[in-house]
Amino acid sequence: MTATAKTIGVIGGGYAGLTAALRLAQAGHNVTVWERGAFGGQAATIPLGDTRIEIFYHHLFQSDTHIQALAEELGIGDKLMWLPSDVSYFADGKLLPLNGAVDLLKLDIIPIWDRLRVGMVTAWLQIQKDWMKYEGVTAHEWLTKALGKNAYEKTLGAQLKAKFGSYYDRVSMVWFWGKIWLRTKSRRNPLEQEKLGYFNGSFQVVADALVQACRDAGVTMKDQVGITSLDQIDSGWAVSTDTGCENVDLVLATTPSTIFQRLVKGLPEDYQARLNALDYEGAIVTLLELDHSITDTYWMNIADPTMPFTAVIEHTNFFGPENYGGKHLVYLSKYVEQDHPYFGLSDDEIMTEYLPHLKKLNSSFSEEWISKRWIFRERAAQPITPLHYSQKIPDLKTPLDNLWLANTTQIYPEDRGTNYAVRLGEEVAKRILAES
Ligand SMILES: Cc1cc2nc3c(=O)[nH]c(=O)nc-3n(C[C@H](O)[C@H](O)[C@H](O)COP(=O)(O)OP(=O)(O)OC[C@H]3O[C@@H](n4cnc5c(N)ncnc54)[C@H](O)[C@@H]3O)c2cc1C
């Protein structure tokens, strides 16, 4: 312990919190992590046979260099596999492959000139490096103009609506640019099939290695313990749980901003306005364990407004069923607004809504194929990037002394993801070390 060692409380044991805790402890501070659920946060897993599976589908892009470097450092680099993946699109009752220019040219749900236009616009976006020029325009406005109404509504507009629901016309074009840019940077060779990253043994391998590294560096790890309030005291912060209270010199919260604002009283109004500049979409994700495969595609975007879920991710078309005792694992994903009625439905009610639609994807599908099912809900799943967000983003250092915040709303211009949670954890730890 150094002479200036502080006691630091990290709230939240997702990838941002764990990475920051590790760096702060390595610098000689006395760190405790409080996590209300399981370590790993949104990338947490559940046991499945003799392995584990993510509650929310996860993969890495080749451009996700921060998490790759961390995996190497933690000695689990050899567990990261790069596996071929594919994307398809379900529209007008058809399943259409969509893995590049050739597939786009065959996309017969729009006329050939519209296909060419979508191709040209996408190719043009791929070479745009300056995201700042998209800050003042929504993706909806920009893409409608660039593609024309018909092509937009049948393709990227349908996907925007599927992902963002009633927020579809508020999302900044910077978000869309980021998606195209990431995909471009991630493909080392555009002519080869895209490869995505996955950990042999699931993303739990990363959480376990991070937790172990934290313990080795002296961090006190408390999972299944939720924080109920954070109160400023003369010498720092009082961290309260249902069963007690502990005083620390400094707090780093990595919870969503909505939770952070419930935990901390007295945040200045202008900082709260920054926190509220951005809304979150929630996600409801169903995981099915099946005796048979539903489709032969890994990632399927659904652009059919009559379907109650908007993406089908057949994980075992990516990391094969032989890794799961021959079972097939399929996620049905739906992003929803905070007041969406699905948040009020029970698991059975959600399944009753979903089941008839699976037959549209595979006419042989039968409910008897399902051997297990889980439904996971996350309220702060996807930040909705507003216009001019670079001027609204809340600083990691809050205006209250010795109180820091690092969450997915501060990842910009990129979209949230495990790679950026690791980068954020590194960045906030560096700033705490330099400025506290
Ligand atoms: C459906 C879905 C699919 C995704 N797919 C991918 C993907 O393919 N690839 C990828 O890289 N990323 C993906 N992500 C995103 C990625 O998982 C997240 O961006 C990343 O894990 C966020 O890490 P974090 O530490 O910032 O936040 P979180 O993981 O949200 O961690 C915050 C932690 O704070 C804890 N917490 C909250 N309140 C309290 C409290 N009161 N007391 C104590 N603890 C508290 C929470 O339990 C949580 O563990 C996906 C996310 C979702 C929802």
The ligand as an SDF file (V2000), in Angstrom:
LIG
                    3D

 53 58  0  0  0  0  0  0  0  0999 V2000
  -28.9600   -7.6240  -25.5740 C   0  0  0  0  0  0  0  0  0  0  0  0
  -27.5170   -7.1880  -25.4860 C   0  0  0  0  0  0  0  0  0  0  0  0
  -26.5910   -7.7000  -26.3890 C   0  0  0  0  0  0  0  0  0  0  0  0
  -25.2480   -7.2750  -26.3170 C   0  0  0  0  0  0  0  0  0  0  0  0
  -24.3700   -7.8010  -27.2220 N   0  0  0  0  0  0  0  0  0  0  0  0
  -23.0680   -7.4520  -27.1320 C   0  0  0  0  0  0  0  0  0  0  0  0
  -22.1080   -8.0510  -28.0010 C   0  0  0  0  0  0  0  0  0  0  0  0
  -22.4230   -8.8710  -28.8580 O   0  0  0  0  0  0  0  0  0  0  0  0
  -20.8000   -7.6700  -27.8380 N   0  0  0  0  0  0  0  0  0  0  0  0
  -20.4060   -6.7670  -26.9090 C   0  0  0  0  0  0  0  0  0  0  0  0
  -19.2120   -6.5010  -26.7940 O   0  0  0  0  0  0  0  0  0  0  0  0
  -21.3020   -6.1740  -26.1000 N   0  0  0  0  0  0  0  0  0  0  0  0
  -22.6200   -6.4830  -26.1950 C   0  0  0  0  0  0  0  0  0  0  0  0
  -23.5220   -5.9160  -25.3510 N   0  0  0  0  0  0  0  0  0  0  0  0
  -23.1230   -4.7660  -24.5210 C   0  0  0  0  0  0  0  0  0  0  0  0
  -22.2110   -5.0980  -23.3670 C   0  0  0  0  0  0  0  0  0  0  0  0
  -22.6190   -6.2420  -22.6730 O   0  0  0  0  0  0  0  0  0  0  0  0
  -22.2000   -3.8870  -22.4410 C   0  0  0  0  0  0  0  0  0  0  0  0
  -21.9520   -2.7080  -23.1620 O   0  0  0  0  0  0  0  0  0  0  0  0
  -21.1290   -3.9950  -21.3460 C   0  0  0  0  0  0  0  0  0  0  0  0
  -21.1730   -5.2620  -20.7420 O   0  0  0  0  0  0  0  0  0  0  0  0
  -21.3990   -2.8860  -20.3380 C   0  0  0  0  0  0  0  0  0  0  0  0
  -20.4980   -2.9980  -19.2640 O   0  0  0  0  0  0  0  0  0  0  0  0
  -20.5770   -1.9840  -18.0540 P   0  0  0  0  0  0  0  0  0  0  0  0
  -19.6470   -2.4550  -17.0190 O   0  0  0  0  0  0  0  0  0  0  0  0
  -20.4070   -0.5920  -18.5620 O   0  0  0  0  0  0  0  0  0  0  0  0
  -22.0900   -2.0320  -17.5760 O   0  0  0  0  0  0  0  0  0  0  0  0
  -22.9120   -3.2320  -16.9370 P   0  0  0  0  0  0  0  0  0  0  0  0
  -22.4940   -4.5240  -17.5090 O   0  0  0  0  0  0  0  0  0  0  0  0
  -24.3470   -2.8450  -17.0490 O   0  0  0  0  0  0  0  0  0  0  0  0
  -22.4550   -3.2010  -15.4140 O   0  0  0  0  0  0  0  0  0  0  0  0
  -23.0580   -2.3830  -14.4600 C   0  0  0  0  0  0  0  0  0  0  0  0
  -23.2540   -3.2340  -13.2360 C   0  0  0  0  0  0  0  0  0  0  0  0
  -23.8040   -2.4420  -12.1710 O   0  0  0  0  0  0  0  0  0  0  0  0
  -24.5830   -3.3080  -11.3810 C   0  0  0  0  0  0  0  0  0  0  0  0
  -25.4820   -2.5160  -10.5320 N   0  0  0  0  0  0  0  0  0  0  0  0
  -26.5500   -1.7720  -10.9010 C   0  0  0  0  0  0  0  0  0  0  0  0
  -27.1060   -1.2010   -9.8160 N   0  0  0  0  0  0  0  0  0  0  0  0
  -26.3680   -1.5870   -8.7480 C   0  0  0  0  0  0  0  0  0  0  0  0
  -26.4480   -1.3120   -7.3500 C   0  0  0  0  0  0  0  0  0  0  0  0
  -27.4290   -0.5430   -6.8420 N   0  0  0  0  0  0  0  0  0  0  0  0
  -25.5210   -1.8580   -6.5300 N   0  0  0  0  0  0  0  0  0  0  0  0
  -24.5350   -2.6550   -7.0290 C   0  0  0  0  0  0  0  0  0  0  0  0
  -24.4190   -2.9510   -8.3470 N   0  0  0  0  0  0  0  0  0  0  0  0
  -25.3270   -2.4150   -9.1870 C   0  0  0  0  0  0  0  0  0  0  0  0
  -25.3290   -4.1270  -12.4260 C   0  0  0  0  0  0  0  0  0  0  0  0
  -25.8440   -5.3380  -11.8500 O   0  0  0  0  0  0  0  0  0  0  0  0
  -24.2310   -4.3870  -13.4510 C   0  0  0  0  0  0  0  0  0  0  0  0
  -23.5650   -5.6040  -13.2310 O   0  0  0  0  0  0  0  0  0  0  0  0
  -24.8470   -6.3330  -25.3480 C   0  0  0  0  0  0  0  0  0  0  0  0
  -25.7780   -5.8460  -24.4320 C   0  0  0  0  0  0  0  0  0  0  0  0
  -27.0960   -6.2690  -24.4850 C   0  0  0  0  0  0  0  0  0  0  0  0
  -28.0880   -5.7430  -23.4790 C   0  0  0  0  0  0  0  0  0  0  0  0
  1  2  1  0
  2  3  1  0
  2 52  2  0
  3  4  2  0
  4  5  1  0
  4 50  1  0
  5  6  2  0
  6  7  1  0
  6 13  1  0
  7  8  2  0
  7  9  1  0
  9 10  1  0
 10 11  2  0
 10 12  1  0
 12 13  2  0
 13 14  1  0
 14 15  1  0
 14 50  1  0
 15 16  1  0
 16 17  1  0
 16 18  1  0
 18 19  1  0
 18 20  1  0
 20 21  1  0
 20 22  1  0
 22 23  1  0
 23 24  1  0
 24 25  2  0
 24 26  1  0
 24 27  1  0
 27 28  1  0
 28 29  2  0
 28 30  1  0
 28 31  1  0
 31 32  1  0
 32 33  1  0
 33 34  1  0
 33 48  1  0
 34 35  1  0
 35 36  1  0
 35 46  1  0
 36 37  1  0
 36 45  1  0
 37 38  2  0
 38 39  1  0
 39 40  1  0
 39 45  2  0
 40 41  1  0
 40 42  2  0
 42 43  1  0
 43 44  2  0
 44 45  1  0
 46 47  1  0
 46 48  1  0
 48 49  1  0
 50 51  2  0
 51 52  1  0
 52 53  1  0
M  END
$$$$
